[in-house]
Amino acid sequence: SKEVAWSILISESTDLYRETVTGKFHKAYQTSSLCAFWSNHFSQTSLGDVDD
């Protein structure tokens, strides 16, 4: 019936939306963590160069 088809479509769309949103948040978190890691790494190396 149409109602069953709609409920399936809605649930699948909701799952896809949830995965997309959490995926984007996860990717953004990874990216910011990576940026923080590299900026920290470079600041440490530049400080090391100053010591030498």
N, C-alpha and C positions, 0 to 999 in steps of 0.2 A: 504493500500500500504506500501511498505518498507520505503518510506520517512517519512510517519506519524509515523510508529513504531520507527524509529531512533530518530525522534524529541522528542517523548515521553520518550524514554529511556535516551536520553541526558538530558532532563529537570529534570527527576527524579534523575538521577545521580548527577546533579548539586545541586539539593536541598539537597540530602543526604550529599554530600561533604560539603556544606555550613553549615548544621546543625552540622556535625562532627567537623569541624574546630572551629565554634563559641562555640560548647560544650566544646572542649578541652581548648580553651582560657578561658571560664567561669570557668571551673574546676581549671585551673591553678591559676586564679585570686582568687578563693575561698580558695585554699590551701595556697597561699601566705598570704592572709588576716588572715587565721586561725593561721599560724605560727607567724605572727606579733603580733596577739592578745595574744597568749600563751607566747611568749618571753617577751612581755611587762608585762603580768600578773606575770610571775615568777620573773622578775627583780624587780617589785614592792613588791612582797612578801619577797624576799631576803632582800631588803632595809628595809622592815618592821621588819624583824627578827633582823637586825643589830640595829635598834632603841630600840627594847626590850632587 
